[in-house]
Amino acid sequence: MTKALTEISENKCFGGRQLRYSHPSDVCNCVMTFAIFLPPQAQTVRVPLLYWLSGLTCTDENFVTKAGAQQYAAEHGIAVVAPDTSPRGKGVPDDSEGAYDFGLGAGFYVNATQTPWSEHYNMYDYVVRELPGIVNGNFPVDPERQSIFGHSMGGHGALTIALKNPGRFRSVSAFAPIVAPSQVPWGQKALGGYLGDDREAWKAHDTCELIAIAEERLPLLVDQGDADQFLKEQLKPELLKSACEAHGHPLTLRIQSGYDHSYYFMASFMKDHFAHHGAALAG
């Protein structure tokens, strides 16, 4: 175990271990926290790895305690890593008005180019480069078998990161993702704040824009509740459907009747997402 990793907690869960660590981050210039579930199979073999990216206001703990994912991870023999959603700590800037949709808890999985955000808010490099290096170097996981999924802002992160890194992931899925941040208030505030006013720069972090130039046609699985309070203003799954149809990108978009934006929704369909990723990660 790398000395820089500090164990925060360990709990036995479905025969495996739910662990939580902190570590100094060179990328985010602060102490970062992440959770990892190691299924029972990890006691004897290297297991495939699934990254989970959470949404606005979340930490690494929301998914771990609310999604009910460990039972399915244990069944499929998959390790699950859940990072925090932003840098935190002394000196890390926050939204000037304390809003929930920018700053702390709202890193949006991009590398900020604007001051003062650029010193710490480099969540893209953290998720794509630094955290995998730590996980691969310290835990019994197979770096050749990895996938990614997420919710809302994290769904945006999972889809864009998968599209921008062809060949890196075997599968990708999302719950209620922000699919066109360039066209909705959450995304416009975050991308404008972190990346500046040049909308061309935003396209590199917009799923619908990336679909048009994707080098790999990795199938997308997306679940969206039709009672989601953010559906019409912020999420707009119809834009993703149109982009995929226009460019021949495989998409399974499931509109789930009566479900909202909460972890109750995600827990209801978590089994399906693990089946999706488990099939891709097998062998």
C-alpha positions in Angstrom: 0.0 0.0 0.0 1.3 3.4 -1.0 2.3 5.4 2.1 0.4 8.4 0.8 -2.9 6.6 1.1 -4.6 7.1 4.4 -7.4 4.6 5.3 -10.4 6.4 6.7 -12.7 3.4 7.1 -13.3 -0.3 6.3 -16.6 -2.2 6.5 -17.3 -5.8 5.5 -20.1 -5.9 3.0 -21.6 -8.8 1.0 -18.5 -10.8 1.7 -16.2 -8.0 0.3 -14.7 -4.9 1.8 -16.0 -1.3 1.5 -13.0 1.0 2.0 -12.5 4.7 2.1 -9.2 6.6 1.6 -7.7 10.0 1.5 -4.5 11.1 -0.3 -2.6 14.2 -1.4 -3.5 15.0 -5.0 -0.9 16.5 -7.3 -3.6 17.2 -9.9 -6.1 18.9 -7.6 -3.5 20.4 -5.3 -5.4 19.3 -2.1 -6.3 16.2 -0.2 -8.8 14.1 -2.2 -11.0 11.3 -0.9 -12.3 8.2 -2.7 -14.2 5.0 -1.8 -13.5 1.5 -3.2 -15.5 -1.7 -2.9 -13.5 -4.9 -3.3 -15.7 -7.9 -3.9 -14.9 -11.2 -2.2 -13.2 -12.5 -5.4 -10.5 -9.9 -5.0 -9.1 -12.0 -2.2 -7.7 -14.4 -4.7 -7.6 -12.8 -8.2 -7.4 -9.4 -9.9 -10.9 -8.2 -10.6 -12.4 -5.9 -13.2 -13.0 -2.3 -12.2 -16.0 0.0 -12.5 -15.8 3.7 -11.9 -18.8 5.6 -10.5 -19.1 9.4 -10.9 -21.6 11.1 -8.6 -23.7 14.2 -9.2 -24.0 17.7 -7.8 -23.7 18.2 -4.0 -22.5 14.6 -3.6 -19.3 13.3 -2.0 -17.8 9.8 -2.4 -20.2 8.5 0.3 -23.6 9.1 -1.3 -23.3 6.2 -3.8 -21.7 3.9 -1.3 -24.5 4.3 1.3 -27.6 4.7 -0.9 -27.2 2.9 -4.3 -27.3 -0.7 -3.1 -24.5 -1.4 -5.5 -22.3 -3.7 -3.4 -24.5 -6.7 -3.7 -24.4 -6.6 -7.5 -20.6 -5.9 -7.5 -20.1 -8.9 -5.3 -22.2 -11.1 -7.6 -20.3 -10.0 -10.7 -16.9 -9.9 -9.0 -16.3 -6.2 -9.8 -14.5 -3.6 -7.8 -16.2 -0.2 -7.7 -14.4 3.1 -7.2 -16.3 6.3 -6.3 -14.3 9.5 -6.1 -15.4 12.8 -4.6 -17.1 15.2 -6.9 -14.7 18.2 -6.5 -11.5 19.3 -4.7 -12.0 20.4 -1.1 -10.2 21.9 1.8 -8.4 25.1 2.9 -7.8 27.4 0.0 -10.1 25.6 -2.4 -12.5 28.3 -3.8 -16.3 27.9 -3.8 -19.2 29.6 -5.6 -19.3 33.2 -4.3 -22.9 32.8 -3.4 -22.6 29.3 -2.0 -24.8 27.8 -4.8 -24.9 24.1 -5.0 -24.3 23.9 -8.8 -20.8 25.4 -8.9 -17.7 25.1 -6.8 -17.5 22.6 -4.0 -19.4 19.4 -4.8 -19.7 20.5 -8.5 -16.4 19.9 -10.2 -18.2 18.8 -13.4 -15.3 16.5 -14.4 -13.4 19.1 -16.4 -10.0 20.7 -16.1 -10.6 24.4 -15.3 -8.7 27.0 -17.3 -10.0 30.1 -15.5 -8.6 31.6 -12.3 -9.1 30.9 -9.4 -10.5 27.5 -10.4 -7.6 26.2 -12.4 -5.3 25.7 -9.3 -7.6 23.0 -7.9 -10.5 22.1 -10.2 -8.9 19.5 -12.4 -11.3 16.7 -12.0 -10.9 15.4 -15.6 -7.2 14.6 -15.0 -8.0 13.3 -11.6 -10.5 10.8 -12.8 -8.7 9.9 -16.1 -5.1 9.9 -14.9 -4.3 10.3 -11.2 -6.9 8.2 -9.5 -6.5 5.2 -11.9 -2.8 5.2 -11.2 -3.4 5.1 -7.5 -6.1 2.4 -7.8 -4.1 0.2 -10.2 -1.0 0.4 -8.1 -2.5 -0.4 -4.8 -5.4 -2.8 -5.2 -6.0 -6.2 -6.8 -7.7 -4.9 -10.0 -7.2 -5.6 -13.7 -6.5 -2.3 -15.5 -7.3 -4.0 -18.8 -10.9 -4.5 -17.7 -12.6 -1.3 -16.7 -15.9 0.5 -17.3 -17.5 3.7 -16.1 -21.0 5.0 -15.1 -22.5 7.9 -13.2 -25.5 10.0 -12.3 -26.6 13.5 -13.4 -23.4 15.6 -13.4 -21.6 12.3 -13.0 -23.5 10.8 -15.9 -22.2 13.7 -17.9 -18.7 12.9 -16.7 -19.0 9.2 -17.4 -20.3 9.7 -21.0 -17.8 12.4 -21.9 -14.8 10.7 -20.4 -15.7 7.4 -22.2 -16.2 9.2 -25.5 -12.9 11.1 -25.1 -10.9 8.1 -24.3 -11.6 5.4 -27.0 -10.4 1.9 -26.1 -10.1 2.8 -22.4 -13.5 1.5 -21.2 -15.3 -1.7 -22.1 -18.7 -0.2 -21.3 -20.5 3.0 -20.1 -23.9 3.9 -18.7 -25.6 6.7 -16.9 -28.6 7.6 -14.8 -30.3 10.9 -15.7 -27.2 12.4 -17.2 -26.7 16.0 -18.3 -26.2 15.2 -21.9 -25.9 18.6 -23.5 -24.4 21.0 -20.9 -23.8 23.7 -23.5 -27.6 24.0 -23.8 -28.8 23.9 -20.2 -28.3 26.2 -17.2 -26.3 23.8 -15.0 -23.8 23.2 -17.8 -23.6 26.8 -19.0 -22.8 28.0 -15.5 -20.2 25.3 -14.9 -18.5 25.3 -18.3 -18.5 29.1 -18.5 -17.1 29.4 -15.0 -14.4 26.8 -15.3 -13.5 27.1 -19.0 -14.4 30.7 -19.9 -16.7 32.2 -22.5 -15.4 30.4 -25.5 -18.2 28.0 -26.3 -15.9 26.1 -28.7 -14.0 24.9 -25.7 -17.2 23.7 -24.1 -17.8 21.2 -26.9 -15.0 18.9 -25.6 -17.1 18.3 -22.5 -20.6 18.0 -24.2 -21.8 14.4 -24.9 -24.0 15.5 -27.8 -21.1 17.3 -29.4 -18.7 14.4 -28.8 -21.1 11.9 -30.4 -20.6 13.6 -33.7 -16.8 13.0 -33.7 -16.5 9.8 -31.6 -13.7 7.5 -32.7 -15.3 4.6 -31.0 -19.0 3.7 -31.1 -19.2 2.4 -27.6 -22.9 1.5 -26.8 -24.6 3.9 -24.3 -27.1 2.7 -21.7 -29.1 5.6 -20.2 -31.9 5.4 -17.7 -34.1 8.5 -17.2 -37.1 8.9 -14.9 -40.1 10.7 -16.5 -40.9 12.3 -13.1 -37.5 13.8 -12.7 -37.8 17.4 -11.6 -34.8 18.4 -13.7 -35.9 16.6 -16.9 -37.1 19.4 -19.1 -34.8 22.2 -18.1 -31.5 20.5 -17.3 -31.3 16.9 -18.7 -33.1 16.8 -22.1 -32.4 13.2 -23.1 -34.2 13.8 -26.4 -31.1 15.7 -27.5 -28.9 12.7 -26.9 -31.3 10.5 -28.8 -31.2 12.9 -31.8 -27.4 13.0 -31.7 -27.1 9.3 -31.6 -29.6 8.8 -34.4 -27.9 11.4 -36.6 -24.4 9.8 -36.2 -25.3 6.1 -35.9 -24.2 5.8 -32.3 -25.7 2.8 -30.4 -28.0 4.0 -27.6 -30.4 2.3 -25.3 -32.4 5.1 -23.7 -35.0 3.8 -21.2 -37.6 6.3 -19.9 -38.7 4.9 -16.6 -42.3 5.8 -15.6 -42.8 7.6 -12.3 -39.2 7.8 -11.3 -37.5 11.0 -10.1 -33.8 12.1 -9.8 -33.1 10.5 -6.5 -31.1 7.5 -5.4 -34.4 5.6 -5.0 -34.5 5.7 -8.8 -30.9 4.6 -9.2 -31.2 1.8 -6.7 -34.2 0.5 -8.6 -32.2 -0.1 -11.8 -28.7 -0.7 -10.4 -29.0 -4.4 -11.0 -29.5 -3.8 -14.8 -26.5 -1.5 -15.0 -24.3 -4.1 -13.3 -25.5 -6.7 -15.7 -24.6 -4.4 -18.6 -21.1 -3.8 -17.2 -20.6 -7.3 -16.0 -21.2 -8.8 -19.4 -18.7 -6.3 -20.9 -16.1 -6.9 -18.2 -16.3 -10.7 -18.1 -13.3 -12.7 -19.4 
